[in-house]
Amino acid sequence: MILSDLLGRRVREPDGTELGRVVDLRFRRGPARRAHEGELELVALIVSPHSRLSFYGYERGRVNRPAVIDALIRRMHRGSRVIPWECVARIGDDDVRLGVKAPVIPLDTRVPIPEG
């Protein structure tokens, strides 16, 4: 599976309730080995109930953004949340099905997602 296979897919809880669509993914880099960078590990989905568009990096709190873009991104992605990868039970042809009810981890576009 590649990144584009997940982007835009609907995310559903075990009971079928739709949470939104995958708009971004979060990875963690493993330890480096000699001259090679560490492997990337998928750790979370970013799901938006209102938009199918990516954040284009503006959700990272360290990024300075023009006020107009900031307002637009916050409006489009209100209610967005982080879904830990451990909650995913299966990836279907057109959706991502969770195996457990996902915790509510809001994505505040003004605060960076903690690393590790």
Backbone as XML, in Angstrom:
<?xml version="1.0"?>
<chain id="A" units="angstrom">
  <residue number="1" name="MET">
    <atom name="N" x="0.844" y="-1.182" z="0.000"/>
    <atom name="CA" x="0.000" y="0.000" z="0.000"/>
    <atom name="C" x="0.884" y="1.238" z="0.000"/>
  </residue>
  <residue number="2" name="ILE">
    <atom name="N" x="0.434" y="2.246" z="-0.720"/>
    <atom name="CA" x="1.168" y="3.505" z="-0.762"/>
    <atom name="C" x="0.290" y="4.615" z="-0.187"/>
  </residue>
  <residue number="3" name="LEU">
    <atom name="N" x="0.926" y="5.728" z="0.127"/>
    <atom name="CA" x="0.262" y="6.859" z="0.761"/>
    <atom name="C" x="-1.029" y="7.249" z="0.054"/>
  </residue>
  <residue number="4" name="SER">
    <atom name="N" x="-0.985" y="7.363" z="-1.255"/>
    <atom name="CA" x="-2.169" y="7.823" z="-1.993"/>
    <atom name="C" x="-3.334" y="6.842" z="-1.903"/>
  </residue>
  <residue number="5" name="ASP">
    <atom name="N" x="-3.064" y="5.589" z="-1.514"/>
    <atom name="CA" x="-4.155" y="4.622" z="-1.332"/>
    <atom name="C" x="-5.037" y="4.983" z="-0.142"/>
  </residue>
  <residue number="6" name="LEU">
    <atom name="N" x="-4.488" y="5.690" z="0.833"/>
    <atom name="CA" x="-5.253" y="6.045" z="2.036"/>
    <atom name="C" x="-5.896" y="7.425" z="1.951"/>
  </residue>
  <residue number="7" name="LEU">
    <atom name="N" x="-5.240" y="8.359" z="1.284"/>
    <atom name="CA" x="-5.763" y="9.723" z="1.231"/>
    <atom name="C" x="-7.130" y="9.769" z="0.557"/>
  </residue>
  <residue number="8" name="GLY">
    <atom name="N" x="-8.060" y="10.452" z="1.207"/>
    <atom name="CA" x="-9.410" y="10.610" z="0.665"/>
    <atom name="C" x="-10.377" y="9.503" z="1.036"/>
  </residue>
  <residue number="9" name="ARG">
    <atom name="N" x="-9.895" y="8.428" z="1.647"/>
    <atom name="CA" x="-10.800" y="7.343" z="2.025"/>
    <atom name="C" x="-11.643" y="7.732" z="3.230"/>
  </residue>
  <residue number="10" name="ARG">
    <atom name="N" x="-12.867" y="7.269" z="3.225"/>
    <atom name="CA" x="-13.752" y="7.473" z="4.374"/>
    <atom name="C" x="-13.252" y="6.625" z="5.547"/>
  </residue>
  <residue number="11" name="VAL">
    <atom name="N" x="-13.392" y="7.163" z="6.745"/>
    <atom name="CA" x="-13.013" y="6.431" z="7.955"/>
    <atom name="C" x="-14.295" y="6.155" z="8.724"/>
  </residue>
  <residue number="12" name="ARG">
    <atom name="N" x="-14.509" y="4.881" z="9.056"/>
    <atom name="CA" x="-15.728" y="4.466" z="9.750"/>
    <atom name="C" x="-15.387" y="3.754" z="11.052"/>
  </residue>
  <residue number="13" name="GLU">
    <atom name="N" x="-16.205" y="4.035" z="12.058"/>
    <atom name="CA" x="-16.078" y="3.350" z="13.345"/>
    <atom name="C" x="-16.610" y="1.928" z="13.186"/>
  </residue>
  <residue number="14" name="PRO">
    <atom name="N" x="-16.421" y="1.069" z="14.185"/>
    <atom name="CA" x="-16.896" y="-0.313" z="14.067"/>
    <atom name="C" x="-18.395" y="-0.425" z="13.784"/>
  </residue>
  <residue number="15" name="ASP">
    <atom name="N" x="-19.196" y="0.538" z="14.267"/>
    <atom name="CA" x="-20.645" y="0.488" z="14.040"/>
    <atom name="C" x="-21.057" y="1.095" z="12.702"/>
  </residue>
  <residue number="16" name="GLY">
    <atom name="N" x="-20.072" y="1.559" z="11.904"/>
    <atom name="CA" x="-20.363" y="2.127" z="10.589"/>
    <atom name="C" x="-20.461" y="3.639" z="10.554"/>
  </residue>
  <residue number="17" name="THR">
    <atom name="N" x="-20.429" y="4.284" z="11.709"/>
    <atom name="CA" x="-20.487" y="5.747" z="11.765"/>
    <atom name="C" x="-19.283" y="6.335" z="11.038"/>
  </residue>
  <residue number="18" name="GLU">
    <atom name="N" x="-19.545" y="7.270" z="10.121"/>
    <atom name="CA" x="-18.453" y="7.887" z="9.376"/>
    <atom name="C" x="-17.866" y="9.049" z="10.168"/>
  </residue>
  <residue number="19" name="LEU">
    <atom name="N" x="-16.544" y="9.058" z="10.306"/>
    <atom name="CA" x="-15.847" y="10.125" z="11.030"/>
    <atom name="C" x="-15.356" y="11.219" z="10.096"/>
  </residue>
  <residue number="20" name="GLY">
    <atom name="N" x="-15.200" y="10.908" z="8.830"/>
    <atom name="CA" x="-14.678" y="11.865" z="7.857"/>
    <atom name="C" x="-13.785" y="11.148" z="6.877"/>
  </residue>
  <residue number="21" name="ARG">
    <atom name="N" x="-12.885" y="11.915" z="6.266"/>
    <atom name="CA" x="-11.964" y="11.363" z="5.276"/>
    <atom name="C" x="-10.522" y="11.581" z="5.703"/>
  </residue>
  <residue number="22" name="VAL">
    <atom name="N" x="-9.674" y="10.674" z="5.284"/>
    <atom name="CA" x="-8.241" y="10.789" z="5.567"/>
    <atom name="C" x="-7.690" y="11.942" z="4.730"/>
  </residue>
  <residue number="23" name="VAL">
    <atom name="N" x="-7.142" y="12.958" z="5.396"/>
    <atom name="CA" x="-6.565" y="14.100" z="4.688"/>
    <atom name="C" x="-5.046" y="14.159" z="4.826"/>
  </residue>
  <residue number="24" name="ASP">
    <atom name="N" x="-4.512" y="13.401" z="5.771"/>
    <atom name="CA" x="-3.067" y="13.392" z="5.953"/>
    <atom name="C" x="-2.701" y="12.198" z="6.820"/>
  </residue>
  <residue number="25" name="LEU">
    <atom name="N" x="-1.417" y="11.911" z="6.880"/>
    <atom name="CA" x="-0.906" y="10.800" z="7.677"/>
    <atom name="C" x="0.263" y="11.296" z="8.506"/>
  </residue>
  <residue number="26" name="ARG">
    <atom name="N" x="0.521" y="10.644" z="9.623"/>
    <atom name="CA" x="1.652" y="10.993" z="10.472"/>
    <atom name="C" x="2.567" y="9.784" z="10.560"/>
  </residue>
  <residue number="27" name="PHE">
    <atom name="N" x="3.852" y="10.054" z="10.418"/>
    <atom name="CA" x="4.863" y="9.011" z="10.475"/>
    <atom name="C" x="5.867" y="9.327" z="11.569"/>
  </residue>
  <residue number="28" name="ARG">
    <atom name="N" x="6.529" y="8.293" z="12.038"/>
    <atom name="CA" x="7.633" y="8.445" z="12.988"/>
    <atom name="C" x="8.850" y="7.788" z="12.334"/>
  </residue>
  <residue number="29" name="ARG">
    <atom name="N" x="9.980" y="8.441" z="12.421"/>
    <atom name="CA" x="11.204" y="7.882" z="11.846"/>
    <atom name="C" x="11.911" y="7.054" z="12.901"/>
  </residue>
  <residue number="30" name="GLY">
    <atom name="N" x="12.265" y="5.838" z="12.518"/>
    <atom name="CA" x="13.005" y="4.946" z="13.406"/>
    <atom name="C" x="14.465" y="5.367" z="13.502"/>
  </residue>
  <residue number="31" name="PRO">
    <atom name="N" x="15.226" y="4.650" z="14.285"/>
    <atom name="CA" x="16.638" y="5.014" z="14.463"/>
    <atom name="C" x="17.436" y="4.813" z="13.172"/>
  </residue>
  <residue number="32" name="ALA">
    <atom name="N" x="18.411" y="5.683" z="12.979"/>
    <atom name="CA" x="19.291" y="5.585" z="11.811"/>
    <atom name="C" x="20.261" y="4.424" z="12.016"/>
  </residue>
  <residue number="33" name="ARG">
    <atom name="N" x="20.608" y="3.806" z="10.901"/>
    <atom name="CA" x="21.576" y="2.710" z="10.937"/>
    <atom name="C" x="22.711" y="3.055" z="9.991"/>
  </residue>
  <residue number="34" name="ARG">
    <atom name="N" x="23.850" y="3.261" z="10.557"/>
    <atom name="CA" x="25.040" y="3.652" z="9.796"/>
    <atom name="C" x="24.740" y="4.877" z="8.957"/>
  </residue>
  <residue number="35" name="ALA">
    <atom name="N" x="24.886" y="4.791" z="7.654"/>
    <atom name="CA" x="24.676" y="5.952" z="6.784"/>
    <atom name="C" x="23.234" y="6.050" z="6.289"/>
  </residue>
  <residue number="36" name="HIS">
    <atom name="N" x="22.371" y="5.139" z="6.730"/>
    <atom name="CA" x="20.986" y="5.115" z="6.263"/>
    <atom name="C" x="20.054" y="5.748" z="7.286"/>
  </residue>
  <residue number="37" name="GLU">
    <atom name="N" x="19.099" y="6.524" z="6.771"/>
    <atom name="CA" x="18.098" y="7.108" z="7.662"/>
    <atom name="C" x="17.202" y="5.993" z="8.189"/>
  </residue>
  <residue number="38" name="GLY">
    <atom name="N" x="16.537" y="6.249" z="9.298"/>
    <atom name="CA" x="15.650" y="5.257" z="9.886"/>
    <atom name="C" x="14.404" y="5.038" z="9.041"/>
  </residue>
  <residue number="39" name="GLU">
    <atom name="N" x="13.799" y="3.880" z="9.214"/>
    <atom name="CA" x="12.566" y="3.532" z="8.509"/>
    <atom name="C" x="11.427" y="4.420" z="9.003"/>
  </residue>
  <residue number="40" name="LEU">
    <atom name="N" x="10.480" y="4.707" z="8.124"/>
    <atom name="CA" x="9.288" y="5.457" z="8.514"/>
    <atom name="C" x="8.211" y="4.484" z="8.955"/>
  </residue>
  <residue number="41" name="GLU">
    <atom name="N" x="7.552" y="4.813" z="10.055"/>
    <atom name="CA" x="6.472" y="3.990" z="10.583"/>
    <atom name="C" x="5.201" y="4.838" z="10.635"/>
  </residue>
  <residue number="42" name="LEU">
    <atom name="N" x="4.131" y="4.347" z="10.051"/>
    <atom name="CA" x="2.851" y="5.045" z="10.091"/>
    <atom name="C" x="2.295" y="4.969" z="11.504"/>
  </residue>
  <residue number="43" name="VAL">
    <atom name="N" x="1.993" y="6.128" z="12.112"/>
    <atom name="CA" x="1.516" y="6.137" z="13.489"/>
    <atom name="C" x="0.104" y="6.686" z="13.641"/>
  </residue>
  <residue number="44" name="ALA">
    <atom name="N" x="-0.383" y="7.474" z="12.652"/>
    <atom name="CA" x="-1.724" y="8.051" z="12.811"/>
    <atom name="C" x="-2.283" y="8.542" z="11.485"/>
  </residue>
  <residue number="45" name="LEU">
    <atom name="N" x="-3.608" y="8.571" z="11.432"/>
    <atom name="CA" x="-4.336" y="9.183" z="10.329"/>
    <atom name="C" x="-4.841" y="10.535" z="10.814"/>
  </residue>
  <residue number="46" name="ILE">
    <atom name="N" x="-4.867" y="11.513" z="9.934"/>
    <atom name="CA" x="-5.524" y="12.783" z="10.229"/>
    <atom name="C" x="-6.834" y="12.746" z="9.448"/>
  </residue>
  <residue number="47" name="VAL">
    <atom name="N" x="-7.943" y="12.852" z="10.173"/>
    <atom name="CA" x="-9.267" y="12.702" z="9.569"/>
    <atom name="C" x="-10.041" y="14.006" z="9.717"/>
  </residue>
  <residue number="48" name="SER">
    <atom name="N" x="-10.629" y="14.453" z="8.608"/>
    <atom name="CA" x="-11.412" y="15.689" z="8.606"/>
    <atom name="C" x="-12.858" y="15.378" z="8.228"/>
  </residue>
  <residue number="49" name="PRO">
    <atom name="N" x="-13.819" y="15.850" z="9.030"/>
    <atom name="CA" x="-15.226" y="15.631" z="8.706"/>
    <atom name="C" x="-15.761" y="16.612" z="7.667"/>
  </residue>
  <residue number="50" name="HIS">
    <atom name="N" x="-15.007" y="17.669" z="7.354"/>
    <atom name="CA" x="-15.529" y="18.727" z="6.493"/>
    <atom name="C" x="-14.777" y="18.921" z="5.181"/>
  </residue>
  <residue number="51" name="SER">
    <atom name="N" x="-13.624" y="18.326" z="5.042"/>
    <atom name="CA" x="-12.800" y="18.612" z="3.873"/>
    <atom name="C" x="-12.140" y="17.351" z="3.358"/>
  </residue>
  <residue number="52" name="ARG">
    <atom name="N" x="-11.821" y="17.345" z="2.077"/>
    <atom name="CA" x="-11.056" y="16.249" z="1.488"/>
    <atom name="C" x="-9.655" y="16.710" z="1.130"/>
  </residue>
  <residue number="53" name="LEU">
    <atom name="N" x="-9.338" y="17.952" z="1.444"/>
    <atom name="CA" x="-8.051" y="18.524" z="1.079"/>
    <atom name="C" x="-7.023" y="18.348" z="2.188"/>
  </residue>
  <residue number="54" name="SER">
    <atom name="N" x="-5.783" y="18.279" z="1.805"/>
    <atom name="CA" x="-4.678" y="18.187" z="2.747"/>
    <atom name="C" x="-4.480" y="19.517" z="3.467"/>
  </residue>
  <residue number="55" name="PHE">
    <atom name="N" x="-3.741" y="19.483" z="4.542"/>
    <atom name="CA" x="-3.380" y="20.701" z="5.276"/>
    <atom name="C" x="-2.195" y="21.405" z="4.628"/>
  </residue>
  <residue number="56" name="TYR">
    <atom name="N" x="-1.493" y="20.737" z="3.744"/>
    <atom name="CA" x="-0.311" y="21.283" z="3.078"/>
    <atom name="C" x="0.743" y="21.751" z="4.077"/>
  </residue>
  <residue number="57" name="GLY">
    <atom name="N" x="0.818" y="21.089" z="5.221"/>
    <atom name="CA" x="1.820" y="21.411" z="6.225"/>
    <atom name="C" x="1.445" y="22.536" z="7.165"/>
  </residue>
  <residue number="58" name="TYR">
    <atom name="N" x="0.308" y="23.187" z="6.927"/>
    <atom name="CA" x="-0.065" y="24.319" z="7.773"/>
    <atom name="C" x="-0.573" y="23.909" z="9.151"/>
  </residue>
  <residue number="59" name="GLU">
    <atom name="N" x="-0.812" y="22.610" z="9.372"/>
    <atom name="CA" x="-1.262" y="22.199" z="10.695"/>
    <atom name="C" x="-0.119" y="22.155" z="11.687"/>
  </residue>
  <residue number="60" name="ARG">
    <atom name="N" x="1.093" y="22.258" z="11.195"/>
    <atom name="CA" x="2.248" y="22.224" z="12.077"/>
    <atom name="C" x="2.417" y="23.599" z="12.700"/>
  </residue>
  <residue number="61" name="GLY">
    <atom name="N" x="2.366" y="23.649" z="14.017"/>
    <atom name="CA" x="2.350" y="24.916" z="14.730"/>
    <atom name="C" x="3.554" y="25.800" z="14.508"/>
  </residue>
  <residue number="62" name="ARG">
    <atom name="N" x="4.665" y="25.221" z="14.057"/>
    <atom name="CA" x="5.873" y="26.024" z="13.855"/>
    <atom name="C" x="5.869" y="26.746" z="12.521"/>
  </residue>
  <residue number="63" name="VAL">
    <atom name="N" x="4.890" y="26.465" z="11.672"/>
    <atom name="CA" x="4.847" y="27.081" z="10.350"/>
    <atom name="C" x="4.134" y="28.418" z="10.453"/>
  </residue>
  <residue number="64" name="ASN">
    <atom name="N" x="4.803" y="29.475" z="10.028"/>
    <atom name="CA" x="4.162" y="30.789" z="9.983"/>
    <atom name="C" x="3.327" y="30.852" z="8.719"/>
  </residue>
  <residue number="65" name="ARG">
    <atom name="N" x="2.100" y="31.257" z="8.858"/>
    <atom name="CA" x="1.200" y="31.299" z="7.712"/>
    <atom name="C" x="0.479" y="32.631" z="7.680"/>
  </residue>
  <residue number="66" name="PRO">
    <atom name="N" x="0.161" y="33.111" z="6.480"/>
    <atom name="CA" x="-0.607" y="34.350" z="6.377"/>
    <atom name="C" x="-1.957" y="34.198" z="7.077"/>
  </residue>
  <residue number="67" name="ALA">
    <atom name="N" x="-2.469" y="35.267" z="7.646"/>
    <atom name="CA" x="-3.715" y="35.225" z="8.414"/>
    <atom name="C" x="-4.887" y="34.695" z="7.598"/>
  </residue>
  <residue number="68" name="VAL">
    <atom name="N" x="-4.965" y="35.072" z="6.347"/>
    <atom name="CA" x="-6.080" y="34.614" z="5.501"/>
    <atom name="C" x="-6.010" y="33.102" z="5.301"/>
  </residue>
  <residue number="69" name="ILE">
    <atom name="N" x="-4.812" y="32.583" z="5.033"/>
    <atom name="CA" x="-4.637" y="31.136" z="4.847"/>
    <atom name="C" x="-4.931" y="30.424" z="6.160"/>
  </residue>
  <residue number="70" name="ASP">
    <atom name="N" x="-4.455" y="30.979" z="7.263"/>
    <atom name="CA" x="-4.688" y="30.390" z="8.573"/>
    <atom name="C" x="-6.186" y="30.256" z="8.842"/>
  </residue>
  <residue number="71" name="ALA">
    <atom name="N" x="-6.939" y="31.300" z="8.603"/>
    <atom name="CA" x="-8.388" y="31.274" z="8.835"/>
    <atom name="C" x="-9.067" y="30.251" z="7.929"/>
  </residue>
  <residue number="72" name="LEU">
    <atom name="N" x="-8.654" y="30.191" z="6.694"/>
    <atom name="CA" x="-9.239" y="29.245" z="5.742"/>
    <atom name="C" x="-8.958" y="27.799" z="6.151"/>
  </residue>
  <residue number="73" name="ILE">
    <atom name="N" x="-7.727" y="27.503" z="6.506"/>
    <atom name="CA" x="-7.348" y="26.149" z="6.920"/>
    <atom name="C" x="-8.104" y="25.749" z="8.184"/>
  </residue>
  <residue number="74" name="ARG">
    <atom name="N" x="-8.168" y="26.646" z="9.163"/>
    <atom name="CA" x="-8.895" y="26.324" z="10.399"/>
    <atom name="C" x="-10.367" y="26.069" z="10.125"/>
  </residue>
  <residue number="75" name="ARG">
    <atom name="N" x="-10.973" y="26.844" z="9.243"/>
    <atom name="CA" x="-12.397" y="26.677" z="8.910"/>
    <atom name="C" x="-12.648" y="25.347" z="8.193"/>
  </residue>
  <residue number="76" name="MET">
    <atom name="N" x="-11.821" y="25.060" z="7.188"/>
    <atom name="CA" x="-12.004" y="23.836" z="6.413"/>
    <atom name="C" x="-11.805" y="22.584" z="7.257"/>
  </residue>
  <residue number="77" name="HIS">
    <atom name="N" x="-10.900" y="22.652" z="8.202"/>
    <atom name="CA" x="-10.541" y="21.457" z="8.966"/>
    <atom name="C" x="-11.033" y="21.490" z="10.412"/>
  </residue>
  <residue number="78" name="ARG">
    <atom name="N" x="-12.072" y="22.281" z="10.671"/>
    <atom name="CA" x="-12.636" y="22.266" z="12.019"/>
    <atom name="C" x="-13.148" y="20.854" z="12.313"/>
  </residue>
  <residue number="79" name="GLY">
    <atom name="N" x="-12.932" y="20.412" z="13.504"/>
    <atom name="CA" x="-13.368" y="19.076" z="13.892"/>
    <atom name="C" x="-12.430" y="17.964" z="13.453"/>
  </residue>
  <residue number="80" name="SER">
    <atom name="N" x="-11.300" y="18.312" z="12.836"/>
    <atom name="CA" x="-10.340" y="17.285" z="12.418"/>
    <atom name="C" x="-9.733" y="16.634" z="13.644"/>
  </residue>
  <residue number="81" name="ARG">
    <atom name="N" x="-9.355" y="15.377" z="13.486"/>
    <atom name="CA" x="-8.796" y="14.658" z="14.618"/>
    <atom name="C" x="-7.732" y="13.669" z="14.197"/>
  </residue>
  <residue number="82" name="VAL">
    <atom name="N" x="-6.955" y="13.273" z="15.179"/>
    <atom name="CA" x="-5.887" y="12.301" z="14.988"/>
    <atom name="C" x="-6.437" y="10.935" z="15.381"/>
  </residue>
  <residue number="83" name="ILE">
    <atom name="N" x="-6.304" y="9.966" z="14.476"/>
    <atom name="CA" x="-6.731" y="8.594" z="14.757"/>
    <atom name="C" x="-5.475" y="7.728" z="14.803"/>
  </residue>
  <residue number="84" name="PRO">
    <atom name="N" x="-5.129" y="7.190" z="15.969"/>
    <atom name="CA" x="-3.938" y="6.333" z="16.048"/>
    <atom name="C" x="-4.063" y="5.126" z="15.116"/>
  </residue>
  <residue number="85" name="TRP">
    <atom name="N" x="-2.976" y="4.762" z="14.480"/>
    <atom name="CA" x="-2.961" y="3.651" z="13.535"/>
    <atom name="C" x="-3.404" y="2.347" z="14.211"/>
  </residue>
  <residue number="86" name="GLU">
    <atom name="N" x="-3.150" y="2.215" z="15.496"/>
    <atom name="CA" x="-3.539" y="1.004" z="16.225"/>
    <atom name="C" x="-5.051" y="0.781" z="16.222"/>
  </residue>
  <residue number="87" name="CYS">
    <atom name="N" x="-5.834" y="1.829" z="15.973"/>
    <atom name="CA" x="-7.294" y="1.711" z="15.951"/>
    <atom name="C" x="-7.809" y="1.097" z="14.648"/>
  </residue>
  <residue number="88" name="VAL">
    <atom name="N" x="-6.974" y="1.074" z="13.604"/>
    <atom name="CA" x="-7.409" y="0.585" z="12.290"/>
    <atom name="C" x="-7.471" y="-0.931" z="12.305"/>
  </residue>
  <residue number="89" name="ALA">
    <atom name="N" x="-8.642" y="-1.460" z="11.904"/>
    <atom name="CA" x="-8.822" y="-2.908" z="11.823"/>
    <atom name="C" x="-8.561" y="-3.412" z="10.407"/>
  </residue>
  <residue number="90" name="ARG">
    <atom name="N" x="-9.066" y="-2.670" z="9.413"/>
    <atom name="CA" x="-8.861" y="-3.107" z="8.027"/>
    <atom name="C" x="-9.018" y="-1.929" z="7.076"/>
  </residue>
  <residue number="91" name="ILE">
    <atom name="N" x="-8.443" y="-2.097" z="5.931"/>
    <atom name="CA" x="-8.571" y="-1.104" z="4.872"/>
    <atom name="C" x="-9.336" y="-1.773" z="3.753"/>
  </residue>
  <residue number="92" name="GLY">
    <atom name="N" x="-10.541" y="-1.280" z="3.516"/>
    <atom name="CA" x="-11.390" y="-1.848" z="2.479"/>
    <atom name="C" x="-11.129" y="-1.206" z="1.132"/>
  </residue>
  <residue number="93" name="ASP">
    <atom name="N" x="-11.970" y="-1.547" z="0.164"/>
    <atom name="CA" x="-11.824" y="-0.995" z="-1.182"/>
    <atom name="C" x="-12.083" y="0.506" z="-1.216"/>
  </residue>
  <residue number="94" name="ASP">
    <atom name="N" x="-12.981" y="0.982" z="-0.352"/>
    <atom name="CA" x="-13.322" y="2.411" z="-0.402"/>
    <atom name="C" x="-13.326" y="3.082" z="0.959"/>
  </residue>
  <residue number="95" name="ASP">
    <atom name="N" x="-12.966" y="2.347" z="2.023"/>
    <atom name="CA" x="-12.957" y="2.975" z="3.337"/>
    <atom name="C" x="-11.912" y="2.351" z="4.247"/>
  </residue>
  <residue number="96" name="VAL">
    <atom name="N" x="-11.721" y="3.009" z="5.385"/>
    <atom name="CA" x="-10.864" y="2.505" z="6.452"/>
    <atom name="C" x="-11.797" y="2.201" z="7.607"/>
  </residue>
  <residue number="97" name="ARG">
    <atom name="N" x="-11.787" y="0.956" z="8.073"/>
    <atom name="CA" x="-12.679" y="0.545" z="9.150"/>
    <atom name="C" x="-11.871" y="0.404" z="10.437"/>
  </residue>
  <residue number="98" name="LEU">
    <atom name="N" x="-12.354" y="1.063" z="11.485"/>
    <atom name="CA" x="-11.691" y="0.988" z="12.784"/>
    <atom name="C" x="-12.175" y="-0.242" z="13.528"/>
  </residue>
  <residue number="99" name="GLY">
    <atom name="N" x="-11.305" y="-0.820" z="14.331"/>
    <atom name="CA" x="-11.657" y="-1.991" z="15.127"/>
    <atom name="C" x="-12.200" y="-1.621" z="16.493"/>
  </residue>
  <residue number="100" name="VAL">
    <atom name="N" x="-11.921" y="-0.401" z="16.925"/>
    <atom name="CA" x="-12.390" y="0.098" z="18.212"/>
    <atom name="C" x="-12.867" y="1.527" z="18.020"/>
  </residue>
  <residue number="101" name="LYS">
    <atom name="N" x="-13.664" y="1.990" z="18.942"/>
    <atom name="CA" x="-14.079" y="3.395" z="18.888"/>
    <atom name="C" x="-12.841" y="4.250" z="19.124"/>
  </residue>
  <residue number="102" name="ALA">
    <atom name="N" x="-12.569" y="5.135" z="18.187"/>
    <atom name="CA" x="-11.345" y="5.934" z="18.255"/>
    <atom name="C" x="-11.422" y="6.975" z="19.368"/>
  </residue>
  <residue number="103" name="PRO">
    <atom name="N" x="-10.304" y="7.205" z="20.054"/>
    <atom name="CA" x="-10.291" y="8.282" z="21.046"/>
    <atom name="C" x="-10.443" y="9.621" z="20.334"/>
  </residue>
  <residue number="104" name="VAL">
    <atom name="N" x="-10.984" y="10.580" z="21.038"/>
    <atom name="CA" x="-11.129" y="11.913" z="20.452"/>
    <atom name="C" x="-9.858" y="12.697" z="20.749"/>
  </residue>
  <residue number="105" name="ILE">
    <atom name="N" x="-9.024" y="12.814" z="19.716"/>
    <atom name="CA" x="-7.783" y="13.581" z="19.814"/>
    <atom name="C" x="-7.911" y="14.705" z="18.796"/>
  </residue>
  <residue number="106" name="PRO">
    <atom name="N" x="-8.353" y="15.886" z="19.247"/>
    <atom name="CA" x="-8.549" y="16.975" z="18.295"/>
    <atom name="C" x="-7.228" y="17.436" z="17.701"/>
  </residue>
  <residue number="107" name="LEU">
    <atom name="N" x="-7.296" y="17.881" z="16.474"/>
    <atom name="CA" x="-6.128" y="18.440" z="15.811"/>
    <atom name="C" x="-6.275" y="19.945" z="15.838"/>
  </residue>
  <residue number="108" name="ASP">
    <atom name="N" x="-5.487" y="20.584" z="16.686"/>
    <atom name="CA" x="-5.493" y="22.043" z="16.759"/>
    <atom name="C" x="-4.421" y="22.529" z="15.806"/>
  </residue>
  <residue number="109" name="THR">
    <atom name="N" x="-4.813" y="23.224" z="14.757"/>
    <atom name="CA" x="-3.854" y="23.654" z="13.741"/>
    <atom name="C" x="-2.865" y="24.685" z="14.251"/>
  </residue>
  <residue number="110" name="ARG">
    <atom name="N" x="-3.079" y="25.196" z="15.460"/>
    <atom name="CA" x="-2.146" y="26.185" z="16.008"/>
    <atom name="C" x="-1.077" y="25.540" z="16.869"/>
  </residue>
  <residue number="111" name="VAL">
    <atom name="N" x="-1.253" y="24.247" z="17.212"/>
    <atom name="CA" x="-0.329" y="23.547" z="18.096"/>
    <atom name="C" x="0.254" y="22.356" z="17.341"/>
  </residue>
  <residue number="112" name="PRO">
    <atom name="N" x="1.583" y="22.175" z="17.353"/>
    <atom name="CA" x="2.160" y="21.049" z="16.624"/>
    <atom name="C" x="1.775" y="19.725" z="17.267"/>
  </residue>
  <residue number="113" name="ILE">
    <atom name="N" x="1.682" y="18.699" z="16.427"/>
    <atom name="CA" x="1.438" y="17.354" z="16.943"/>
    <atom name="C" x="2.716" y="16.908" z="17.631"/>
  </residue>
  <residue number="114" name="PRO">
    <atom name="N" x="2.623" y="16.413" z="18.880"/>
    <atom name="CA" x="3.822" y="15.987" z="19.583"/>
    <atom name="C" x="4.515" y="14.842" z="18.836"/>
  </residue>
  <residue number="115" name="GLU">
    <atom name="N" x="5.813" y="14.856" z="18.825"/>
    <atom name="CA" x="6.577" y="13.801" z="18.169"/>
    <atom name="C" x="6.834" y="12.694" z="19.179"/>
  </residue>
  <residue number="116" name="GLY">
    <atom name="N" x="6.717" y="11.429" z="18.690"/>
    <atom name="CA" x="7.026" y="10.262" z="19.514"/>
    <atom name="C" x="6.046" y="10.101" z="20.562"/>
  </residue>
</chain>
